[in-house]
Amino acid sequence: MEDAAARRERLKALKQAAQLIESAGDDAAAAGAPAAAQEAAAAEQPAEKPLLKFRNYVVKDEKNIQHEKVAPAQPPQIAEPELGTKPEDADEEELLASVAPKKANWDLKREVEPRLARLERRTQRALVEMLLQEEQQRLQQEGGVAD
């Protein structure tokens, strides 16, 4: 209950302060009060409509909408890094390999390489079987015995 009572008192004090400021502003404007009081009263009045800034949209009908045109954003200028002198002990191929970017399909090659190795083994095995079958057929045609 103490919180509710304290809040009620605080709200009453704020309401009274707001009424005093309004009455002082009205009296000051009517009586020609000092500029500081008039500025305080002017600051409390609601501001004019906000100024619209269209950054990503170009308005086609500029007569109906008052706006401020904002210049498009410019990306920062980045200077090219200068390459230093080459170390004397490294040959040119090593330098090119360390600086050159990876090819665009390096990840595809990495994924496909085990499958290709398996296919290569199967291909070799199939070739050997085909050669053995041809050898057997040749021996049967000759009617000879295998060496």
C-alpha positions in Angstrom: 0.0 0.0 0.0 2.9 2.3 0.7 4.0 2.1 -3.0 0.5 3.0 -4.2 0.3 6.0 -1.8 3.8 7.2 -2.8 3.0 6.9 -6.5 -0.3 8.8 -6.0 1.6 11.6 -4.3 4.3 11.7 -7.0 1.6 11.9 -9.7 -0.1 14.8 -7.9 3.1 16.7 -7.6 3.9 16.2 -11.4 0.4 17.3 -12.3 0.7 20.5 -10.1 4.1 21.2 -11.6 2.7 20.9 -15.2 -0.1 23.2 -14.3 2.3 25.8 -12.9 4.4 25.7 -16.0 1.4 26.1 -18.3 0.1 29.0 -16.2 3.5 30.6 -16.1 3.9 30.2 -19.9 0.5 31.8 -20.5 1.2 34.7 -18.1 4.7 35.2 -19.4 3.6 35.4 -23.0 0.9 37.9 -22.1 3.0 40.0 -19.8 6.1 40.1 -22.0 8.2 37.9 -19.8 12.0 37.3 -20.3 13.2 35.4 -23.3 14.3 32.3 -21.2 10.8 31.7 -20.0 9.4 32.1 -23.5 11.9 29.6 -24.9 10.9 27.1 -22.2 7.3 27.5 -23.1 8.1 27.1 -26.8 10.1 24.0 -26.2 7.1 22.4 -24.5 4.8 23.0 -27.5 4.6 20.2 -30.0 7.1 20.5 -32.8 6.1 20.9 -36.4 5.7 17.9 -38.7 8.9 15.9 -39.0 10.9 16.4 -42.2 10.9 13.2 -44.3 14.2 12.0 -45.7 13.9 9.6 -48.6 17.2 7.7 -48.8 16.1 4.7 -50.9 13.0 6.0 -52.6 12.8 8.7 -55.2 9.5 10.5 -54.9 7.7 11.0 -58.3 5.4 13.8 -57.2 7.5 16.3 -55.4 4.7 18.9 -55.2 2.7 16.9 -52.6 5.6 15.8 -50.4 8.1 18.2 -48.9 11.3 16.4 -48.4 15.0 16.7 -48.2 17.0 14.9 -50.8 19.9 13.0 -49.3 23.0 12.2 -51.3 23.5 8.5 -52.0 26.0 6.8 -49.7 29.5 6.4 -51.1 31.5 3.4 -50.1 34.9 4.2 -48.6 37.8 4.2 -51.0 40.2 1.4 -50.3 43.7 1.6 -51.6 45.3 -1.4 -53.1 47.9 -2.9 -50.8 51.4 -2.6 -52.1 53.4 -5.8 -52.4 56.8 -5.7 -50.8 59.9 -7.1 -52.2 60.2 -10.8 -52.7 62.3 -12.8 -50.3 65.5 -13.9 -51.9 65.4 -17.5 -50.7 61.9 -18.4 -52.0 61.5 -19.2 -55.7 58.7 -17.8 -57.8 56.5 -20.9 -57.9 56.2 -20.9 -54.1 55.4 -17.3 -54.0 52.6 -17.7 -56.6 51.2 -20.7 -54.7 51.1 -18.8 -51.4 49.4 -15.7 -52.9 47.1 -17.3 -55.6 43.6 -17.9 -54.4 42.1 -21.4 -54.4 40.2 -22.4 -57.5 36.5 -22.0 -57.4 35.8 -25.8 -57.5 38.3 -27.0 -54.9 35.6 -28.0 -52.5 33.8 -30.0 -55.2 37.1 -31.9 -56.0 37.6 -32.6 -52.3 34.1 -34.2 -52.1 34.3 -36.2 -55.3 37.9 -37.5 -54.9 37.1 -40.5 -52.7 34.3 -41.6 -55.1 36.6 -41.3 -58.0 39.3 -43.4 -56.2 36.6 -46.1 -55.6 35.5 -46.0 -59.2 39.1 -46.3 -60.4 39.6 -49.5 -58.3 36.4 -51.0 -59.7 37.5 -50.1 -63.2 40.9 -51.8 -62.8 39.2 -54.9 -61.3 36.8 -55.1 -64.2 39.6 -54.7 -66.8 41.5 -57.6 -65.1 38.4 -59.8 -65.2 37.8 -59.0 -68.9 41.4 -59.8 -69.7 41.1 -63.1 -67.8 37.9 -64.0 -69.7 39.5 -63.2 -73.0 42.5 -65.4 -72.1 40.3 -68.3 -71.2 38.3 -68.0 -74.4 41.6 -67.9 -76.4 42.8 -71.0 -74.7 39.6 -72.9 -75.3 39.7 -71.9 -79.0 43.3 -73.2 -79.3 42.5 -76.3 -77.3 45.6 -75.9 -75.3 46.4 -75.9 -71.6 47.0 -72.8 -69.5 50.7 -72.1 -68.8 
